[in-house]
Amino acid sequence: MGAVFQSLGRTVVAGIVLLVIIIVLVGLSTGSWIHVDHTWGTFFMRWLHILSGVMWIGLLWYFNFVQTPSMPKIPDEQKPAVTKVILPEAMFWFRYAALSTVITGLLLATMNNYIGQALSLSRPFHPIGIGMWLALIMAFNVWFIIWPNQKKIIGIVPADADQKKVAARYGLFASRFNTLASIPMLYCMAAQSHGGF
């Protein structure tokens, strides 16, 4: 069992195997099996959307609730461990989780035939439409404001100390905006199907 937990890849594969076992056991105990059709396809896309969103917002909140407030407490000689090792890896998963969340969300809305109504904020799809627009703005911030500024901080793009300070400020404000927007965005996403409006 230890080998499973010593590798992230093996841990993820084991999670997928556990999911398959659960699906089979539920099928055996209930006699109800998955029928791969449009309904199941939309469910599966929703599951991928939720997985992507958990990764994206989880990392956003990690940056804002843990990493950024902790940086002033870290001695200067230890900060490169965060900015040169942890931050590049976290930013990779952060960027692509944002992209995956947007793509799976747009595909899900298309599969359920409400994408036009949601994006135009038409009733009854205005709650999810508001959530979608907030998510699109947030994804734009990730790719076109946060990431370009983080590249200066990480050292991917050459920048002097003053440029890094400005980049940190812009990146912080965009990240804090995303944290702010994530609260109503998540509410709107849940409200669409659970009566929050």
Contacts in CASP RR format, 6 or more apart in sequence:
PFRMAT RR
TARGET T0000
AUTHOR 0000-0000-0000
METHOD contacts of the structure
MODEL  1
MGAVFQSLGRTVVAGIVLLVIIIVLVGLSTGSWIHVDHTWGTFFMRWLHI
LSGVMWIGLLWYFNFVQTPSMPKIPDEQKPAVTKVILPEAMFWFRYAALS
TVITGLLLATMNNYIGQALSLSRPFHPIGIGMWLALIMAFNVWFIIWPNQ
KKIIGIVPADADQKKVAARYGLFASRFNTLASIPMLYCMAAQSHGGF
3 10 0 8 1.000
4 10 0 8 1.000
4 11 0 8 1.000
4 14 0 8 1.000
5 11 0 8 1.000
23 34 0 8 1.000
26 32 0 8 1.000
27 33 0 8 1.000
34 40 0 8 1.000
38 111 0 8 1.000
41 111 0 8 1.000
42 108 0 8 1.000
42 111 0 8 1.000
42 112 0 8 1.000
45 104 0 8 1.000
45 105 0 8 1.000
45 107 0 8 1.000
45 108 0 8 1.000
45 111 0 8 1.000
46 108 0 8 1.000
48 100 0 8 1.000
48 104 0 8 1.000
49 101 0 8 1.000
49 104 0 8 1.000
49 105 0 8 1.000
49 108 0 8 1.000
52 97 0 8 1.000
52 100 0 8 1.000
52 101 0 8 1.000
52 104 0 8 1.000
53 97 0 8 1.000
53 100 0 8 1.000
53 101 0 8 1.000
55 93 0 8 1.000
55 97 0 8 1.000
55 100 0 8 1.000
55 101 0 8 1.000
56 94 0 8 1.000
56 97 0 8 1.000
56 98 0 8 1.000
56 100 0 8 1.000
56 101 0 8 1.000
57 182 0 8 1.000
57 186 0 8 1.000
59 90 0 8 1.000
59 93 0 8 1.000
59 94 0 8 1.000
59 97 0 8 1.000
60 94 0 8 1.000
60 175 0 8 1.000
60 178 0 8 1.000
60 179 0 8 1.000
60 182 0 8 1.000
61 179 0 8 1.000
61 182 0 8 1.000
62 90 0 8 1.000
63 90 0 8 1.000
63 94 0 8 1.000
63 175 0 8 1.000
64 175 0 8 1.000
64 176 0 8 1.000
64 179 0 8 1.000
67 82 0 8 1.000
67 86 0 8 1.000
67 87 0 8 1.000
67 90 0 8 1.000
68 172 0 8 1.000
68 175 0 8 1.000
71 79 0 8 1.000
71 82 0 8 1.000
74 82 0 8 1.000
83 153 0 8 1.000
83 154 0 8 1.000
84 154 0 8 1.000
87 150 0 8 1.000
87 153 0 8 1.000
87 154 0 8 1.000
88 154 0 8 1.000
88 156 0 8 1.000
91 147 0 8 1.000
91 150 0 8 1.000
91 154 0 8 1.000
94 142 0 8 1.000
95 142 0 8 1.000
95 143 0 8 1.000
95 147 0 8 1.000
98 138 0 8 1.000
98 139 0 8 1.000
98 142 0 8 1.000
98 143 0 8 1.000
99 139 0 8 1.000
99 143 0 8 1.000
101 135 0 8 1.000
101 139 0 8 1.000
102 135 0 8 1.000
102 136 0 8 1.000
102 139 0 8 1.000
105 132 0 8 1.000
106 115 0 8 1.000
106 132 0 8 1.000
109 115 0 8 1.000
109 116 0 8 1.000
109 118 0 8 1.000
109 119 0 8 1.000
109 128 0 8 1.000
109 132 0 8 1.000
114 125 0 8 1.000
114 128 0 8 1.000
116 122 0 8 1.000
117 125 0 8 1.000
118 125 0 8 1.000
118 126 0 8 1.000
118 128 0 8 1.000
118 129 0 8 1.000
118 132 0 8 1.000
119 129 0 8 1.000
119 132 0 8 1.000
119 133 0 8 1.000
121 129 0 8 1.000
121 130 0 8 1.000
121 133 0 8 1.000
125 192 0 8 1.000
126 197 0 8 1.000
127 188 0 8 1.000
127 189 0 8 1.000
127 191 0 8 1.000
127 192 0 8 1.000
127 196 0 8 1.000
127 197 0 8 1.000
128 188 0 8 1.000
128 189 0 8 1.000
128 191 0 8 1.000
128 192 0 8 1.000
129 188 0 8 1.000
129 192 0 8 1.000
130 184 0 8 1.000
130 185 0 8 1.000
130 188 0 8 1.000
131 184 0 8 1.000
131 185 0 8 1.000
131 188 0 8 1.000
131 189 0 8 1.000
134 181 0 8 1.000
134 182 0 8 1.000
134 184 0 8 1.000
134 185 0 8 1.000
134 188 0 8 1.000
135 185 0 8 1.000
137 181 0 8 1.000
138 177 0 8 1.000
138 178 0 8 1.000
138 181 0 8 1.000
138 182 0 8 1.000
138 185 0 8 1.000
141 174 0 8 1.000
141 175 0 8 1.000
141 177 0 8 1.000
141 178 0 8 1.000
142 178 0 8 1.000
145 170 0 8 1.000
145 171 0 8 1.000
145 174 0 8 1.000
146 171 0 8 1.000
146 174 0 8 1.000
146 175 0 8 1.000
146 178 0 8 1.000
148 157 0 8 1.000
148 167 0 8 1.000
149 167 0 8 1.000
149 168 0 8 1.000
149 170 0 8 1.000
149 171 0 8 1.000
149 174 0 8 1.000
150 167 0 8 1.000
150 171 0 8 1.000
151 157 0 8 1.000
152 159 0 8 1.000
152 163 0 8 1.000
152 164 0 8 1.000
152 167 0 8 1.000
153 159 0 8 1.000
153 164 0 8 1.000
153 167 0 8 1.000
153 168 0 8 1.000
159 167 0 8 1.000
187 196 0 8 1.000
190 196 0 8 1.000
191 197 0 8 1.000
END
